[in-house]
C-alpha cells in the first residue's frame, strides 16, 4: 500500500467547474497525460489547475502530518509520558 492510499482529501467551497476539473485531474493515470491536458488549457485555466493541484498536495501533507503527530503521541504514551 502506498502512502497515498487511505488519505482522505476534502476541498470545500469549490465551484462546479472546479469540481469538474478535479474529476478530470483524477481521471489521468500518468503525469504526462495530465501535463498534456494542462498544456491544452488557456493560461487562466492552467493557473486554476495548478492551484487545485497545490490544494490537493497541501491537504495530503496536512493529513500525513496529523497522522505523524498521532503516531508520535502514541509512542510517547507507550514510554510513559503524558501527552
N, C-alpha and C positions, 0 to 999 in steps of 0.2 A: 504494500500500500504506500503510495507516495504521500508526501506531506500535504499536498493539496486536497487529497480525498478527505471528505468528512468536514472540511472547513465550510461553514455556512456564511455566505456573504449577503448582507441586506443593504440596499441602497434606497433611501427614501426620497420622496418628492421629485420623482422623475417625470418628465413629460412622456406622453405616449410615443413620441418619436424617439426619445432616448431609450425607452424600453425596447422598441423595435430594433434600434441599433445594437443594444446589448444582446438581444437574441441573435442577431447576425454575427456579432463577435464570438459568441459561444458556439456558433454552428461550424466554425472553422477548426479543423484538426491540425493544421500546420500554420506556423508563423508566416511562411511565405505567402499563403493564401490570404491571410488577414492583411498582410502588407500590400498585396495587390489590390484588395478591396479598398484599403485606406488611400492608396495612390489614385484610385478612380474617383474619389470624392472631391468636391470643391474644398478650398482651403479652410473655410469656417467649419465644415463638417469634419475635416481631418482633425481640427483642434478639439471639436466636441468628442470625437472618438478617443483622442489622446487623453482628454480629461476623464472620460468614463473608465478607460483602462487604468489610469492612475488611481481613481477612486476604488476600483476593484483591488488593486495591489495594496492600497492603504488599509482597506478592510481586512484583507487576508493577513497582512502583517500584524494588525491590531489583534485579530483572533489568535494568532500564534503567540503573541506577547502575553495575552491573558492566560493562555494555556501554560506557557513557561512559568508565569508567576504562580499559578495554582500548583504546578509541579514542585517548584522551589519551596512554597509554603508547606506542602505535604512532607517534603524531605526534612525541613526544619522541625516540623512537629514530630516526625519519627526520631529525630535526635533529641527530643525533649524540650525544644524551645516553644514558647507560647507566641503564636503568630496570629 
